[in-house]
Amino acid sequence: MADAAVFVPLVFFGVLLVPALPRWGAALIAGAVGAVFVPVVVSWRTARADR
């Protein structure tokens, strides 16, 4: 899970490159992406490990 959680700060800094977007907006977008991405990756890896 830790390597999936690394994706959230990367998204934050990537979205932060958009000049018209404030930092709190980038944080909200990164949090929303992480709320979807991290559980999907964890469940996918858990399903693969169970095989």
C-alpha positions in Angstrom: 0.0 0.0 0.0 2.8 2.4 0.7 4.0 2.5 -2.9 0.4 3.2 -4.0 0.2 6.1 -1.5 3.3 7.7 -3.1 1.1 8.4 -6.1 -0.9 11.1 -4.1 2.0 13.5 -3.6 3.1 13.0 -7.2 -0.3 14.0 -8.4 -0.3 17.0 -6.0 3.0 18.3 -7.4 1.9 17.5 -11.0 -1.4 19.4 -10.6 0.4 22.2 -8.8 2.2 23.0 -12.1 -1.1 24.4 -13.4 -0.6 28.2 -12.8 -4.3 29.1 -12.4 -4.9 26.5 -9.7 -4.3 27.4 -6.0 -2.5 25.0 -3.7 -5.7 24.1 -1.8 -7.2 23.2 -5.2 -4.3 21.0 -6.1 -4.5 19.3 -2.6 -8.3 18.6 -3.1 -7.7 17.1 -6.5 -4.8 15.0 -5.3 -6.8 13.8 -2.3 -9.7 12.8 -4.5 -7.5 10.9 -6.9 -5.8 9.2 -4.0 -9.2 8.3 -2.4 -10.0 6.4 -5.6 -6.5 5.2 -6.7 -5.1 3.8 -3.5 -8.0 1.4 -2.6 -8.3 0.2 -6.2 -4.6 -0.7 -6.3 -4.7 -2.3 -2.8 -7.7 -4.5 -3.7 -6.1 -5.4 -7.1 -2.9 -6.5 -5.4 -4.8 -8.4 -2.7 -6.8 -10.2 -5.4 -3.6 -11.1 -7.2 -1.9 -12.3 -4.0 -4.9 -14.6 -3.3 -4.5 -16.5 -6.6 
